[in-house]
Each structure stands twice: as structure tokens, then as C-alpha cells.
């Protein structure tokens, strides 16, 4: 369990909105299991602390940072915390995103701006704040959690979410191309139908949970929903030296949905 031994990782969105395993929470724990020292960043201090406690209980190293990604100083705060605790940063995993239903006619300017601010603009600012340190040391890895919605048309429209997540893929590609000569890699993960507390919270009260789970599983050729651990294991690969020649890619974690 040493695939990330000696690595220093910041997981943005390391908490969970409810009971169970969200993508960020599972990724933080998985990275720690493989030897990384992890900064659990979340706007919910209690959620970040819960993840950090799970890591410490398993013998790993974790610290927390309460931060709202929309705040202008968050990038600097993350970098300062990484330097204070471990002297620098090797991995940044951006695991934050929000959505709102609606197509081109239903999407308000306010929703569009809010969703882009969290799904894309904050990711850019965090990259800009941490990139100089990675360039200076000649190594580093960015992992941006996008969505299958960026490339796959569902029967319902979430225009602002879909477009912002596609733009996040383009950000990953641009960071990869610009920084390849500096030894810094950047990749995107596109989760498909994943069972997480975020999904549960989003549909709570709208439909029967068992009925919803069955419908979502039926969409996937593998016959099941994915889990946060499927996403975490994909992130682990992209963060590890095993992916040392992999940059600028979109890794689809979708059970064959887009095969």
C-alpha cells in the first residue's frame, strides 16, 4: 500500500454531504491508504474532520482546512497549509461541483454564473495558486473531477452543469499541455452513474430510493451503479507514478455506458 508513499495531496471537497462515501471522501482515504499525506479541504469543517479522523484511525496522516472555493484567498490558503504541514504539494484533486436543472431558456444568468464559479473558476484559481510550487520541484499531478454529463446527453438537461464540466476537461488539457515540460501532469475523471450521498441528497423526497437505484443501475451495461471507490481508484492511478506518461486525458468511470 505504497503507491503514493511520500506524496502530499490536497483533496478539495474531501467531506461528504451525508452518510456514506462521496467521491472526495473516498479519494482522500484511498490516497492515505497508499501512503499520501492528505489535506482534507471542505467548506463543512465537520465533514472534513470526519474524513481526517477516518484516515488517522487507519494509521494515515491527515490535516483539515475549512474553505469555500469561491473565496478569492482559498488557493493561497491551501498552498500555505500544505507548506505548513508538509513543506509543499504533489497532488491536487478537485472534487467540487454543483448543478441546476434547465436548458438554454430555463437557465438564469445567476445560476450560470454560480455554477461556473464553483465548477470551473475555482478550479482555475486553485491551479494557479499551487502550480508554481509544482513547477519549481519539477513534478506534480492535477486531477479534475468532471462528469460524464460533459460528453453524454442525458434525457434531461442541466445545461450549466454540462457546459461547465466540459470546460473543466478543457482546463485539464490546457494545464497538461502547458506544463508537460515542467513535469506536471493534469487529467480529468468523468464519473458516470455513481451512487453517492450527493445524489441521495439531490433527489431526497422526490422519488422512492429503491426505485431510483434500480432505474440508475439499469442504465449501465455492467448492471450496477458505480461507487465512490471506483472514482477514488481511478484518481489513485492518475495521481501515482504508474501514470507518469499519462497527461491531458479524460478517464471515463462509467461501467461501459459510453462504450
Rosetta blueprint (number, residue, H / E / L):
1 X L
2 X L
3 X L
4 X L
5 X L
6 X L
7 X L
8 X E
9 X E
10 X E
11 X E
12 X E
13 X L
14 X L
15 X L
16 X L
17 X L
18 X L
19 X L
20 X L
21 X L
22 X L
23 X H
24 X H
25 X H
26 X H
27 X H
28 X H
29 X H
30 X H
31 X H
32 X H
33 X H
34 X L
35 X L
36 X L
37 X E
38 X E
39 X E
40 X E
41 X E
42 X E
43 X L
44 X L
45 X H
46 X H
47 X H
48 X H
49 X H
50 X H
51 X H
52 X H
53 X H
54 X H
55 X H
56 X H
57 X H
58 X L
59 X L
60 X L
61 X E
62 X E
63 X E
64 X E
65 X E
66 X E
67 X L
68 X L
69 X L
70 X L
71 X L
72 X L
73 X L
74 X H
75 X H
76 X H
77 X H
78 X H
79 X H
80 X H
81 X H
82 X H
83 X H
84 X H
85 X H
86 X H
87 X L
88 X L
89 X L
90 X L
91 X E
92 X E
93 X E
94 X E
95 X L
96 X L
97 X L
98 X L
99 X L
100 X L
101 X L
102 X E
103 X L
104 X L
105 X L
106 X L
107 X L
108 X L
109 X H
110 X H
111 X H
112 X H
113 X H
114 X H
115 X H
116 X H
117 X H
118 X H
119 X H
120 X H
121 X H
122 X H
123 X H
124 X H
125 X H
126 X H
127 X H
128 X H
129 X H
130 X H
131 X H
132 X H
133 X H
134 X H
135 X H
136 X H
137 X H
138 X L
139 X L
140 X E
141 X E
142 X E
143 X E
144 X E
145 X E
146 X L
147 X L
148 X H
149 X H
150 X H
151 X L
152 X L
153 X L
154 X L
155 X L
156 X L
157 X L
158 X E
159 X H
160 X H
161 X H
162 X H
163 X H
164 X H
165 X H
166 X H
167 X H
168 X H
169 X H
170 X H
171 X H
172 X H
173 X H
174 X H
175 X H
176 X H
177 X H
178 X H
179 X H
180 X H
181 X H
182 X H
183 X L
184 X E
185 X E
186 X E
187 X E
188 X E
189 X E
190 X E
191 X E
192 X L
193 X L
194 X E
195 X E
196 X L
197 X H
198 X H
199 X H
200 X H
201 X H
202 X H
203 X H
204 X L
205 X L
206 X L
207 X L
208 X L
209 X H
210 X H
211 X H
212 X H
213 X H
214 X H
215 X H
216 X H
217 X H
218 X H
219 X L
220 X L
221 X L
222 X L
223 X L
224 X L
225 X L
226 X E
227 X E
228 X H
229 X H
230 X H
231 X H
232 X H
233 X H
234 X H
235 X H
236 X H
237 X H
238 X H
239 X H
240 X L
241 X H
242 X H
243 X H
244 X L
245 X L
246 X L
247 X L
248 X L
249 X L
250 X E
251 X E
252 X E
253 X E
254 X L
255 X L
256 X L
257 X L
258 X L
259 X L
